[in-house]
């Protein structure tokens, strides 16, 4: 094993030593503004220097409790020593040799592992990508290739990525689509999560606008991510499966944010006992390294050589990180996600009972959200943004989603003390705003 310089351990609670942002952070932010794309969204002036577990330290020595995990990416926590070791050892042997054109064992081993865990009864095949958006792009192509059909049904509030095909499926925010048309044709969006929406699809759209025999796929998030961590009605996902079976449509499940143990199961769809045809994943799969995957039932991934490819997808270093990540998820971290998620929701329920501006929490495992509301019980995005900012100034990192939601998607190594710390900070923020 290669050795890294020994660093002092980070405290397990926030520790602020400068005003925010500090002097070094201010300087880097100014440099950033001069040279990077203005399309990047930065919620607050955090300039990270290093991370450890659920804690991150900025360039001025301020330490924060991270309830974002790099947008649900660092599943095993920042710089998990076993993941770091796997990356070091693989990088010392082979950094890149494109799995599109050659073979190497880490890619095969990871595909075997994912195929064995996919919720398909007769085996699975795996295509590796670099990201969730690229996984969804590939799923569009695969669904059209296999079915010979062109139309796709997606959902309002969905987020599937920002590349052209993925953006065409996305129905989250208008800023993500504005001025980029024309988008991919043949995509229809319907409301998410309710039986009324599926009634509308079957009884109205399939008889007036969309020939069901021309629909290649229905793509759905088992829990909507950017749309607000929305959990669908009971029976919703099962009914999508029934509709797909009735009309020969493929059910594509986007597990980019909900997968890789975040909900306490490797794939969130497992909570509902539904078998999809294709699963797309990314984010937490390699705990920080760029990697995504398309998993499909074996009989569906039949495209011919050259029909789809990638240069970096399935990179050996990313695969090594993913193999260690999966081992850690299955040994303890998925169970921890379930236990800590129950504690988090219990504490957030206490907040909702104490503050009328906070909705009842929702979610599964460590994929949890609450909405911020005004005095009339309506979504209040300004209040949400204020709470996120005030939490940052106290050393707690949060992100918004949906119309006025705060999402909680910490590393899956988080412990009960850190959950309690985040609750106390939120309690202080809300009490101050209320007063």
ABEGO torsion letter per residue (X at the ends): XBBBBBBBBBBABBBBABBOBBAAAAAAAAAAAAABBAABBBABBBBBABBBEABBBBAAGBBBBBAAGGGGABAAEBGBAAAAAAAAAAAAABABAEAAABBBAAAAAAAAAAAAABABAAEBBBBBBABAAAAAAAAAAAAAAAAGBABBBBBBGBBAEABAAAAAABAABAAAABGAOBBBBGBBBBBBGBAAAAAAAAAAAAAAABBAAABABBBBBABBBAAGGBBBBBGAAAAAAAAAAAAGBBBBBBAAAABGGAAGBABAAAAAGBBBABBBBBGAAAGGBBBBBBBBBAAABABBBGABBBAABGBAAAAAAAAAAAAAAAAAAAAAAAAAAAAAAAAAAAAAAABAABBBBBEBEABBBBBBBBAAGBBBAAAAAAAAAAAAAAGBBBBBBEAABBBBBBBAABBAAAAAAAAAAAAAAAAAAAX
